[in-house]
Amino acid sequence: MTNATAISGVIPPVCTPLTPEFEVDTVSLTRLVDHLLDGGVDGLFILGSSSEVAFLPDGHRKVVLDTVVGHVGGQVPVLAGVIDMTAPRVVDHVRTAVAAGADGIVATAPFYTRTHPAEIAIHFRTIAAQAGVPLYAYDLPASVHSKLGADLLLELAAEGVLAGLKDSSGDESGLREVIIGRRDRGIPSFSVLTGSELTVDSALWMGADGVVPGLGNVDPHGYVRLLRAASKGDWAAARTEQERLLHLFRLVNVGGPHMGRSSSALGAFKAALFLRGIIAHPTTALPQIPLDADEIARVGEHLADAELG
């Protein structure tokens, strides 16, 4: 079990560019990594939701790991998602991620199975005992059917099981409870990162350490500006940048009612990266419905409005 200095800043969940044949496009992936590094990000999170990890075979996951970790070469920390249904399956991904050189790993609660909080604690303890690198909890109750409560997270943080939290629950009061509990229990090394990219200024004001924004693939510079303004206490500038990003985020709705919201959002992120010349194809993994030409054009309109065309 490993404690770590709190990771902070802008840590985008890196999209996984695919070829039209649904293979990992490693050339586009390295170009995307360079785009994010040029934007001034503080770390990278691969193999998370925005990476389409749920759709990637194990071989594709390994290609992403080897490509990103090798290309980054230690310039910033690389956190790797090891997301799977239960601890024995997760531990297999942990071994692969650690062997590839990931600086930390990110895991959700178990899913498909219905588990008790005591079993979720065993899940995280089991993963941490095998890892040898910092373990970050990913709170994603809409997908895994379990909300990670503040008491559980802080208990595991105090034990040294968890190094931090990526909170994509949308529960702002729960996030604040974790931030306050971290202070009250004297565990400042426990890193609290928001995954709610439209309320980053609020989360930072509450005391969060940083953000893991899917939209950060498209506009890393904007999130870096937001964080820098907040770090200086310039909350008016932070709010202005947040509101600009909120307008840009509307591109996730171009897919309309004939596809899943996640398919629309991931398709829009990839379409934006394609239109910006960063990735070669806007392909999303099966069975997601792809954006059509008109929908991709609407993504372009959002980019133009944000002066990112």
Secondary structure, DSSP 8 states (H G I E B T S, - for coil): --------EE--B----B-TTS-B-HHHHHHHHHHHHHTT-S-EEESSGGGTGGG--HHHHHHHHHHHHHHHTTSS-EEEE---SSHHHHHHHHHHHHHHT-SEEEE----SS---HHHHHHHHHHHHHHHSS-EEEEE-HHHHS----HHHHHHHHHHTS-SEEEE-S--HHHHHHHHHHHHHHT-TTSEEEE--TTSHHHHHHHT--EE--GGGGT-HHHHHHHHHHHHTT-HHHHHHHHHHHHHHHGGGGTTGGGS-HHHHHHHHHHHHHHHTTSSS-----TTS----HHHHHHHHHHHHHTT--
